[in-house]
Amino acid sequence: MTDAVLTHLDSLGSARMVDVTDKPVSFREAVAEAWAHMRAETAWLIGGGGHPKGDVFAVARIAGIQAAKRTSELIPLCHPLLLSRVVVELSLEDEHRVHIVSRCKLAGQTGVEMEALTAASVAALTLYDMCNAVGRGMHIESIRLLRKSGGKSGDYQAPAA
């Protein structure tokens, strides 16, 4: 057991938005990932640029960036943040998998972990949406925070998968 406190609950157990008014501004960064698994034929269409819907990676990248910027609209208790950078990278790792990595940065009073996770998730969902018609049976897995830096809790590095 740990002494951790659920910061989004008040003393009565009611949901609340965390007050960050008195927290100092610091540089914060978070990196998250997701994996999309698919049939080899689907990966070939993506990698070869022959997908009937166009550049799948470009659309998924833009969707991930947009999602990071709108995280507070999707997750009720997240603060709206002024992100200074969002990067979403997609790479075909082998004939069955796409690796999605998102990076979010800012100078602020609260972290960007949820923004990085949301970016990776929505990029993966967009990939799924664009490819499901040509490759049934796709699945998304291992959406996780890889690392974060900054803030009171300091740095975090996920263990190797």
Backbone as JSON Lines, residues from 0, in Angstrom:
{"i":0,"aa":"M","n":[0.84,-1.19,0.0],"ca":[0.0,0.0,0.0],"c":[0.88,1.24,0.0]}
{"i":1,"aa":"T","n":[0.37,2.31,-0.54],"ca":[1.12,3.55,-0.65],"c":[0.35,4.68,0.03]}
{"i":2,"aa":"D","n":[1.04,5.78,0.23],"ca":[0.41,6.95,0.84],"c":[-0.2,7.87,-0.21]}
{"i":3,"aa":"A","n":[-0.31,7.4,-1.45],"ca":[-0.83,8.22,-2.53],"c":[-2.26,8.65,-2.25]}
{"i":4,"aa":"V","n":[-2.58,9.84,-2.74],"ca":[-3.91,10.41,-2.55],"c":[-4.53,10.59,-3.94]}
{"i":5,"aa":"L","n":[-5.81,10.28,-4.05],"ca":[-6.52,10.54,-5.29],"c":[-6.89,12.02,-5.3]}
{"i":6,"aa":"T","n":[-6.15,12.79,-6.07],"ca":[-6.28,14.25,-6.03],"c":[-7.57,14.77,-6.65]}
{"i":7,"aa":"H","n":[-8.26,13.95,-7.41],"ca":[-9.5,14.4,-8.03],"c":[-10.73,14.1,-7.16]}
{"i":8,"aa":"L","n":[-10.49,13.73,-5.92],"ca":[-11.59,13.5,-4.97],"c":[-11.39,14.4,-3.76]}
{"i":9,"aa":"D","n":[-12.47,15.0,-3.29],"ca":[-12.37,15.82,-2.08],"c":[-12.47,14.91,-0.85]}
{"i":10,"aa":"S","n":[-12.48,15.5,0.33],"ca":[-12.48,14.72,1.58],"c":[-13.74,13.86,1.74]}
{"i":11,"aa":"L","n":[-14.8,14.19,1.01],"ca":[-16.04,13.42,1.08],"c":[-16.15,12.4,-0.06]}
{"i":12,"aa":"G","n":[-15.14,12.36,-0.92],"ca":[-15.15,11.42,-2.03],"c":[-15.83,11.94,-3.28]}
{"i":13,"aa":"S","n":[-16.15,13.22,-3.3],"ca":[-16.78,13.81,-4.48],"c":[-15.72,14.23,-5.49]}
{"i":14,"aa":"A","n":[-16.04,14.08,-6.78],"ca":[-15.11,14.47,-7.83],"c":[-14.9,15.98,-7.83]}
{"i":15,"aa":"R","n":[-13.66,16.4,-8.09],"ca":[-13.34,17.82,-8.14],"c":[-12.17,18.04,-9.08]}
{"i":16,"aa":"M","n":[-12.09,19.25,-9.59],"ca":[-10.94,19.64,-10.38],"c":[-9.86,20.11,-9.41]}
{"i":17,"aa":"V","n":[-8.63,19.66,-9.6],"ca":[-7.53,20.02,-8.72],"c":[-7.22,21.51,-8.87]}
{"i":18,"aa":"D","n":[-7.02,22.19,-7.76],"ca":[-6.66,23.61,-7.77],"c":[-5.14,23.72,-7.94]}
{"i":19,"aa":"V","n":[-4.71,24.28,-9.07],"ca":[-3.28,24.42,-9.33],"c":[-2.81,25.88,-9.19]}
{"i":20,"aa":"T","n":[-3.65,26.73,-8.64],"ca":[-3.36,28.16,-8.53],"c":[-2.0,28.44,-7.92]}
{"i":21,"aa":"D","n":[-1.65,27.76,-6.84],"ca":[-0.42,28.05,-6.12],"c":[0.78,27.23,-6.58]}
{"i":22,"aa":"K","n":[0.59,26.37,-7.57],"ca":[1.7,25.56,-8.06],"c":[2.59,26.41,-8.96]}
{"i":23,"aa":"P","n":[3.9,26.25,-8.83],"ca":[4.79,27.03,-9.7],"c":[4.75,26.51,-11.14]}
{"i":24,"aa":"V","n":[5.0,27.41,-12.06],"ca":[5.13,27.03,-13.46],"c":[6.45,26.32,-13.64]}
{"i":25,"aa":"S","n":[6.42,25.18,-14.32],"ca":[7.66,24.47,-14.62],"c":[7.54,23.83,-16.0]}
{"i":26,"aa":"F","n":[8.69,23.5,-16.56],"ca":[8.72,22.8,-17.84],"c":[8.25,21.37,-17.63]}
{"i":27,"aa":"R","n":[7.32,20.94,-18.45],"ca":[6.78,19.59,-18.32],"c":[6.71,18.94,-19.69]}
{"i":28,"aa":"E","n":[6.98,17.65,-19.71],"ca":[6.92,16.9,-20.96],"c":[6.44,15.49,-20.66]}
{"i":29,"aa":"A","n":[5.68,14.92,-21.59],"ca":[5.2,13.54,-21.45],"c":[5.27,12.86,-22.8]}
{"i":30,"aa":"V","n":[5.58,11.57,-22.77],"ca":[5.65,10.75,-23.97],"c":[4.79,9.51,-23.73]}
{"i":31,"aa":"A","n":[3.92,9.21,-24.69],"ca":[3.04,8.04,-24.59],"c":[3.12,7.23,-25.88]}
{"i":32,"aa":"E","n":[2.65,6.0,-25.81],"ca":[2.65,5.15,-27.0],"c":[1.37,4.34,-27.1]}
{"i":33,"aa":"A","n":[1.14,3.85,-28.3],"ca":[0.07,2.89,-28.58],"c":[0.55,2.01,-29.72]}
{"i":34,"aa":"W","n":[-0.01,0.82,-29.8],"ca":[0.31,-0.11,-30.89],"c":[-0.97,-0.49,-31.6]}
{"i":35,"aa":"A","n":[-0.93,-0.49,-32.92],"ca":[-2.06,-0.96,-33.73],"c":[-1.61,-2.2,-34.49]}
{"i":36,"aa":"H","n":[-2.35,-3.27,-34.33],"ca":[-2.04,-4.54,-34.98],"c":[-3.03,-4.77,-36.12]}
{"i":37,"aa":"M","n":[-2.53,-5.32,-37.23],"ca":[-3.38,-5.49,-38.4],"c":[-2.85,-6.62,-39.27]}
{"i":38,"aa":"R","n":[-3.63,-6.96,-40.29],"ca":[-3.2,-7.96,-41.26],"c":[-2.05,-7.38,-42.09]}
{"i":39,"aa":"A","n":[-1.21,-8.26,-42.6],"ca":[-0.07,-7.84,-43.42],"c":[-0.53,-7.04,-44.64]}
{"i":40,"aa":"E","n":[-1.65,-7.42,-45.24],"ca":[-2.16,-6.72,-46.42],"c":[-2.51,-5.27,-46.1]}
{"i":41,"aa":"T","n":[-3.05,-5.06,-44.94],"ca":[-3.41,-3.71,-44.51],"c":[-2.15,-2.87,-44.3]}
{"i":42,"aa":"A","n":[-1.17,-3.44,-43.62],"ca":[0.09,-2.74,-43.39],"c":[0.77,-2.43,-44.72]}
{"i":43,"aa":"W","n":[0.68,-3.34,-45.67],"ca":[1.28,-3.11,-46.98],"c":[0.63,-1.92,-47.68]}
{"i":44,"aa":"L","n":[-0.69,-1.82,-47.58],"ca":[-1.39,-0.68,-48.18],"c":[-0.93,0.64,-47.55]}
{"i":45,"aa":"I","n":[-0.79,0.64,-46.23],"ca":[-0.35,1.85,-45.53],"c":[1.08,2.2,-45.93]}
{"i":46,"aa":"G","n":[1.96,1.22,-45.85],"ca":[3.38,1.46,-46.12],"c":[3.67,1.79,-47.56]}
{"i":47,"aa":"G","n":[2.89,1.24,-48.47],"ca":[3.12,1.46,-49.9],"c":[2.41,2.68,-50.45]}
{"i":48,"aa":"G","n":[1.64,3.35,-49.61],"ca":[0.92,4.54,-50.07],"c":[-0.25,4.22,-50.98]}
{"i":49,"aa":"G","n":[-0.71,2.98,-50.96],"ca":[-1.79,2.59,-51.84],"c":[-3.15,2.51,-51.18]}
{"i":50,"aa":"H","n":[-3.27,3.06,-50.0],"ca":[-4.56,2.99,-49.3],"c":[-5.58,3.87,-50.02]}
{"i":51,"aa":"P","n":[-6.78,3.36,-50.25],"ca":[-7.78,4.14,-50.99],"c":[-8.18,5.46,-50.32]}
{"i":52,"aa":"K","n":[-7.96,5.58,-49.03],"ca":[-8.32,6.83,-48.32],"c":[-7.17,7.83,-48.26]}
{"i":53,"aa":"G","n":[-6.04,7.5,-48.88],"ca":[-4.92,8.44,-48.91],"c":[-3.87,8.16,-47.85]}
{"i":54,"aa":"D","n":[-3.17,9.21,-47.43],"ca":[-2.06,9.1,-46.48],"c":[-2.6,8.9,-45.07]}
{"i":55,"aa":"V","n":[-2.72,7.65,-44.7],"ca":[-3.29,7.27,-43.41],"c":[-2.49,7.86,-42.25]}
{"i":56,"aa":"F","n":[-1.18,7.81,-42.33],"ca":[-0.35,8.33,-41.24],"c":[-0.54,9.84,-41.07]}
{"i":57,"aa":"A","n":[-0.65,10.57,-42.16],"ca":[-0.83,12.03,-42.06],"c":[-2.15,12.36,-41.36]}
{"i":58,"aa":"V","n":[-3.21,11.66,-41.7],"ca":[-4.51,11.93,-41.08],"c":[-4.47,11.55,-39.6]}
{"i":59,"aa":"A","n":[-3.88,10.39,-39.27],"ca":[-3.79,9.96,-37.87],"c":[-2.93,10.92,-37.05]}
{"i":60,"aa":"R","n":[-1.86,11.43,-37.66],"ca":[-0.97,12.39,-36.97],"c":[-1.75,13.67,-36.61]}
{"i":61,"aa":"I","n":[-2.47,14.21,-37.59],"ca":[-3.26,15.43,-37.35],"c":[-4.34,15.17,-36.29]}
{"i":62,"aa":"A","n":[-4.99,14.02,-36.36],"ca":[-6.02,13.68,-35.37],"c":[-5.43,13.62,-33.97]}
{"i":63,"aa":"G","n":[-4.24,13.03,-33.83],"ca":[-3.58,12.95,-32.53],"c":[-3.22,14.32,-31.98]}
{"i":64,"aa":"I","n":[-2.71,15.18,-32.84],"ca":[-2.36,16.53,-32.41],"c":[-3.61,17.28,-31.97]}
{"i":65,"aa":"Q","n":[-4.66,17.19,-32.78],"ca":[-5.92,17.86,-32.43],"c":[-6.48,17.34,-31.11]}
{"i":66,"aa":"A","n":[-6.39,16.04,-30.91],"ca":[-6.91,15.43,-29.68],"c":[-6.14,15.93,-28.46]}
{"i":67,"aa":"A","n":[-4.82,16.03,-28.56],"ca":[-4.03,16.53,-27.43],"c":[-4.5,17.93,-27.04]}
{"i":68,"aa":"K","n":[-4.76,18.77,-28.03],"ca":[-5.19,20.14,-27.77],"c":[-6.59,20.22,-27.17]}
{"i":69,"aa":"R","n":[-7.37,19.15,-27.33],"ca":[-8.76,19.17,-26.85],"c":[-9.01,18.19,-25.7]}
{"i":70,"aa":"T","n":[-7.96,17.73,-25.06],"ca":[-8.08,16.74,-23.99],"c":[-9.05,17.19,-22.9]}
{"i":71,"aa":"S","n":[-8.99,18.44,-22.51],"ca":[-9.86,18.91,-21.42],"c":[-11.34,18.86,-21.8]}
{"i":72,"aa":"E","n":[-11.65,18.81,-23.09],"ca":[-13.04,18.67,-23.53],"c":[-13.49,17.22,-23.48]}
{"i":73,"aa":"L","n":[-12.54,16.3,-23.48],"ca":[-12.86,14.87,-23.5],"c":[-12.82,14.24,-22.12]}
{"i":74,"aa":"I","n":[-11.91,14.7,-21.28],"ca":[-11.72,14.12,-19.95],"c":[-12.14,15.19,-18.94]}
{"i":75,"aa":"P","n":[-13.24,14.96,-18.25],"ca":[-13.92,16.02,-17.49],"c":[-13.09,16.84,-16.52]}
{"i":76,"aa":"L","n":[-12.15,16.26,-15.81],"ca":[-11.45,17.01,-14.77],"c":[-10.06,17.49,-15.19]}
{"i":77,"aa":"C","n":[-9.73,17.35,-16.47],"ca":[-8.45,17.86,-16.97],"c":[-8.52,19.37,-17.15]}
{"i":78,"aa":"H","n":[-7.42,20.04,-16.84],"ca":[-7.32,21.48,-17.07],"c":[-7.08,21.74,-18.55]}
{"i":79,"aa":"P","n":[-7.67,22.8,-19.08],"ca":[-7.28,23.21,-20.45],"c":[-5.85,23.74,-20.4]}
{"i":80,"aa":"L","n":[-5.02,23.27,-21.29],"ca":[-3.6,23.62,-21.25],"c":[-3.17,24.35,-22.51]}
{"i":81,"aa":"L","n":[-2.19,25.21,-22.36],"ca":[-1.59,25.9,-23.49],"c":[-0.33,25.1,-23.87]}
{"i":82,"aa":"L","n":[-0.52,24.12,-24.72],"ca":[0.59,23.26,-25.13],"c":[1.55,24.04,-26.01]}
{"i":83,"aa":"S","n":[2.84,23.85,-25.79],"ca":[3.82,24.53,-26.63],"c":[4.29,23.63,-27.77]}
{"i":84,"aa":"R","n":[4.11,22.31,-27.62],"ca":[4.5,21.39,-28.69],"c":[3.76,20.07,-28.53]}
{"i":85,"aa":"V","n":[3.29,19.57,-29.67],"ca":[2.72,18.23,-29.74],"c":[3.3,17.56,-30.98]}
{"i":86,"aa":"V","n":[3.88,16.38,-30.8],"ca":[4.43,15.61,-31.91],"c":[3.8,14.23,-31.84]}
{"i":87,"aa":"V","n":[3.32,13.75,-32.98],"ca":[2.78,12.39,-33.08],"c":[3.52,11.7,-34.22]}
{"i":88,"aa":"E","n":[4.18,10.6,-33.89],"ca":[4.94,9.85,-34.89],"c":[4.34,8.46,-35.04]}
{"i":89,"aa":"L","n":[4.19,8.03,-36.28],"ca":[3.69,6.7,-36.58],"c":[4.72,5.99,-37.43]}
{"i":90,"aa":"S","n":[4.98,4.74,-37.1],"ca":[5.95,3.98,-37.9],"c":[5.48,2.54,-38.04]}
{"i":91,"aa":"L","n":[5.66,2.02,-39.23],"ca":[5.34,0.63,-39.51],"c":[6.51,-0.19,-38.99]}
{"i":92,"aa":"E","n":[6.28,-0.95,-37.92],"ca":[7.37,-1.66,-37.26],"c":[7.67,-3.01,-37.9]}
{"i":93,"aa":"D","n":[6.68,-3.65,-38.43],"ca":[6.86,-4.9,-39.17],"c":[5.61,-5.08,-40.01]}
{"i":94,"aa":"E","n":[5.39,-6.24,-40.54],"ca":[4.26,-6.41,-41.47],"c":[2.9,-6.48,-40.79]}
{"i":95,"aa":"H","n":[2.86,-6.34,-39.46],"ca":[1.6,-6.42,-38.75],"c":[1.35,-5.3,-37.73]}
{"i":96,"aa":"R","n":[2.33,-4.4,-37.51],"ca":[2.17,-3.46,-36.4],"c":[2.59,-2.04,-36.77]}
{"i":97,"aa":"V","n":[1.81,-1.1,-36.26],"ca":[2.17,0.31,-36.33],"c":[2.4,0.79,-34.91]}
{"i":98,"aa":"H","n":[3.52,1.47,-34.71],"ca":[3.86,2.03,-33.4],"c":[3.55,3.52,-33.45]}
{"i":99,"aa":"I","n":[2.82,4.0,-32.47],"ca":[2.44,5.41,-32.38],"c":[3.08,5.98,-31.11]}
{"i":100,"aa":"V","n":[3.81,7.07,-31.26],"ca":[4.44,7.73,-30.12],"c":[4.04,9.2,-30.16]}
{"i":101,"aa":"S","n":[3.56,9.7,-29.03],"ca":[3.17,11.11,-28.93],"c":[4.02,11.78,-27.85]}
{"i":102,"aa":"R","n":[4.36,13.06,-28.12],"ca":[5.14,13.86,-27.18],"c":[4.44,15.2,-27.0]}
{"i":103,"aa":"C","n":[4.21,15.58,-25.76],"ca":[3.58,16.86,-25.46],"c":[4.46,17.64,-24.5]}
{"i":104,"aa":"K","n":[4.56,18.96,-24.73],"ca":[5.39,19.83,-23.89],"c":[4.62,21.09,-23.55]}
{"i":105,"aa":"L","n":[5.02,21.66,-22.41],"ca":[4.53,22.99,-22.04],"c":[5.32,23.5,-20.85]}
{"i":106,"aa":"A","n":[5.14,24.77,-20.58],"ca":[5.58,25.37,-19.32],"c":[4.28,25.7,-18.61]}
{"i":107,"aa":"G","n":[3.99,25.01,-17.51],"ca":[2.71,25.22,-16.86],"c":[2.68,24.71,-15.44]}
{"i":108,"aa":"Q","n":[1.47,24.71,-14.89],"ca":[1.27,24.35,-13.49],"c":[0.77,22.92,-13.29]}
{"i":109,"aa":"T","n":[0.51,22.22,-14.38],"ca":[0.05,20.84,-14.28],"c":[0.61,20.05,-15.46]}
{"i":110,"aa":"G","n":[0.65,18.74,-15.3],"ca":[1.32,17.87,-16.26],"c":[0.57,17.67,-17.56]}
{"i":111,"aa":"V","n":[1.26,17.04,-18.5],"ca":[0.72,16.81,-19.84],"c":[0.58,15.32,-20.16]}
{"i":112,"aa":"E","n":[0.53,14.49,-19.12],"ca":[0.41,13.05,-19.36],"c":[-0.88,12.69,-20.08]}
{"i":113,"aa":"M","n":[-1.99,13.28,-19.65],"ca":[-3.27,12.94,-20.27],"c":[-3.32,13.39,-21.73]}
{"i":114,"aa":"E","n":[-2.66,14.51,-22.03],"ca":[-2.62,14.98,-23.41],"c":[-1.82,14.03,-24.3]}
{"i":115,"aa":"A","n":[-0.7,13.54,-23.79],"ca":[0.11,12.59,-24.56],"c":[-0.64,11.27,-24.76]}
{"i":116,"aa":"L","n":[-1.29,10.79,-23.71],"ca":[-2.07,9.55,-23.82],"c":[-3.25,9.71,-24.77]}
{"i":117,"aa":"T","n":[-3.91,10.86,-24.72],"ca":[-5.05,11.11,-25.6],"c":[-4.58,11.19,-27.05]}
{"i":118,"aa":"A","n":[-3.45,11.84,-27.29],"ca":[-2.92,11.95,-28.65],"c":[-2.62,10.57,-29.24]}
{"i":119,"aa":"A","n":[-1.95,9.72,-28.47],"ca":[-1.62,8.38,-28.95],"c":[-2.89,7.56,-29.18]}
{"i":120,"aa":"S","n":[-3.85,7.68,-28.27],"ca":[-5.1,6.92,-28.39],"c":[-5.9,7.33,-29.62]}
{"i":121,"aa":"V","n":[-6.07,8.62,-29.82],"ca":[-6.88,9.09,-30.95],"c":[-6.17,8.84,-32.28]}
{"i":122,"aa":"A","n":[-4.86,8.95,-32.31],"ca":[-4.13,8.59,-33.53],"c":[-4.36,7.12,-33.86]}
{"i":123,"aa":"A","n":[-4.31,6.26,-32.85],"ca":[-4.56,4.83,-33.07],"c":[-6.0,4.58,-33.52]}
{"i":124,"aa":"L","n":[-6.95,5.26,-32.9],"ca":[-8.35,5.11,-33.3],"c":[-8.58,5.61,-34.73]}
{"i":125,"aa":"T","n":[-7.91,6.66,-35.12],"ca":[-8.03,7.17,-36.48],"c":[-7.46,6.18,-37.48]}
{"i":126,"aa":"L","n":[-6.33,5.61,-37.14],"ca":[-5.73,4.56,-37.98],"c":[-6.72,3.41,-38.13]}
{"i":127,"aa":"Y","n":[-7.31,3.01,-37.03],"ca":[-8.32,1.93,-37.05],"c":[-9.49,2.31,-37.97]}
{"i":128,"aa":"D","n":[-10.0,3.51,-37.8],"ca":[-11.14,3.97,-38.59],"c":[-10.83,3.96,-40.08]}
{"i":129,"aa":"M","n":[-9.65,4.41,-40.43],"ca":[-9.29,4.5,-41.85],"c":[-8.98,3.15,-42.47]}
{"i":130,"aa":"C","n":[-8.55,2.19,-41.66],"ca":[-8.09,0.91,-42.21],"c":[-9.04,-0.26,-41.97]}
{"i":131,"aa":"N","n":[-10.02,-0.1,-41.11],"ca":[-10.89,-1.21,-40.77],"c":[-11.63,-1.76,-41.99]}
{"i":132,"aa":"A","n":[-12.0,-0.92,-42.92],"ca":[-12.75,-1.37,-44.1],"c":[-11.9,-2.29,-44.99]}
{"i":133,"aa":"V","n":[-10.59,-2.09,-45.01],"ca":[-9.73,-2.94,-45.84],"c":[-9.04,-4.03,-45.03]}
{"i":134,"aa":"G","n":[-9.2,-4.01,-43.73],"ca":[-8.52,-5.01,-42.91],"c":[-9.24,-5.3,-41.62]}
{"i":135,"aa":"R","n":[-10.31,-6.02,-41.68],"ca":[-11.05,-6.39,-40.47],"c":[-10.14,-7.11,-39.49]}
{"i":136,"aa":"G","n":[-10.46,-7.0,-38.23],"ca":[-9.68,-7.7,-37.21],"c":[-8.54,-6.9,-36.62]}
{"i":137,"aa":"M","n":[-8.45,-5.61,-36.97],"ca":[-7.42,-4.77,-36.36],"c":[-7.68,-4.66,-34.86]}
{"i":138,"aa":"H","n":[-6.62,-4.44,-34.09],"ca":[-6.81,-4.14,-32.69],"c":[-5.72,-3.2,-32.2]}
{"i":139,"aa":"I","n":[-6.06,-2.47,-31.15],"ca":[-5.17,-1.48,-30.54],"c":[-4.83,-1.98,-29.15]}
{"i":140,"aa":"E","n":[-3.56,-1.82,-28.77],"ca":[-3.18,-2.26,-27.42],"c":[-2.01,-1.45,-26.89]}
{"i":141,"aa":"S","n":[-1.73,-1.68,-25.64],"ca":[-0.57,-1.11,-24.95],"c":[-0.51,0.41,-25.02]}
{"i":142,"aa":"I","n":[-1.63,1.05,-24.8],"ca":[-1.62,2.51,-24.68],"c":[-1.08,2.8,-23.28]}
{"i":143,"aa":"R","n":[0.07,3.49,-23.22],"ca":[0.68,3.73,-21.92],"c":[1.6,4.93,-21.95]}
{"i":144,"aa":"L","n":[1.82,5.48,-20.77],"ca":[2.77,6.56,-20.59],"c":[4.16,5.96,-20.56]}
{"i":145,"aa":"L","n":[5.05,6.45,-21.41],"ca":[6.43,5.96,-21.43],"c":[7.32,6.72,-20.46]}
{"i":146,"aa":"R","n":[7.14,8.05,-20.45],"ca":[7.93,8.85,-19.52],"c":[7.3,10.23,-19.37]}
{"i":147,"aa":"K","n":[7.68,10.86,-18.28],"ca":[7.25,12.24,-18.05],"c":[8.33,12.92,-17.24]}
{"i":148,"aa":"S","n":[8.38,14.24,-17.39],"ca":[9.34,15.02,-16.61],"c":[8.68,16.31,-16.15]}
{"i":149,"aa":"G","n":[9.2,16.83,-15.07],"ca":[8.72,18.1,-14.54],"c":[7.68,17.93,-13.46]}
{"i":150,"aa":"G","n":[7.41,19.03,-12.8],"ca":[6.4,19.05,-11.75],"c":[6.9,18.53,-10.42]}
{"i":151,"aa":"K","n":[6.03,18.59,-9.44],"ca":[6.36,18.22,-8.07],"c":[6.75,16.74,-7.94]}
{"i":152,"aa":"S","n":[6.07,15.88,-8.7],"ca":[6.35,14.45,-8.57],"c":[7.62,14.03,-9.31]}
{"i":153,"aa":"G","n":[8.21,14.93,-10.1],"ca":[9.47,14.62,-10.76],"c":[9.33,13.75,-11.98]}
{"i":154,"aa":"D","n":[10.39,13.06,-12.3],"ca":[10.46,12.27,-13.53],"c":[9.91,10.87,-13.32]}
{"i":155,"aa":"Y","n":[9.43,10.3,-14.42],"ca":[8.92,8.93,-14.41],"c":[9.38,8.27,-15.71]}
{"i":156,"aa":"Q","n":[9.81,7.04,-15.62],"ca":[10.18,6.23,-16.78],"c":[9.48,4.89,-16.64]}
{"i":157,"aa":"A","n":[8.69,4.52,-17.63],"ca":[7.99,3.23,-17.58],"c":[8.98,2.08,-17.69]}
{"i":158,"aa":"P","n":[8.7,0.99,-17.02],"ca":[9.55,-0.19,-17.2],"c":[9.42,-0.71,-18.63]}
{"i":159,"aa":"A","n":[10.43,-1.39,-19.09],"ca":[10.38,-1.96,-20.44],"c":[9.18,-2.88,-20.58]}
{"i":160,"aa":"A","n":[8.55,-2.83,-21.74],"ca":[7.36,-3.66,-21.96],"c":[7.72,-5.12,-22.12]}
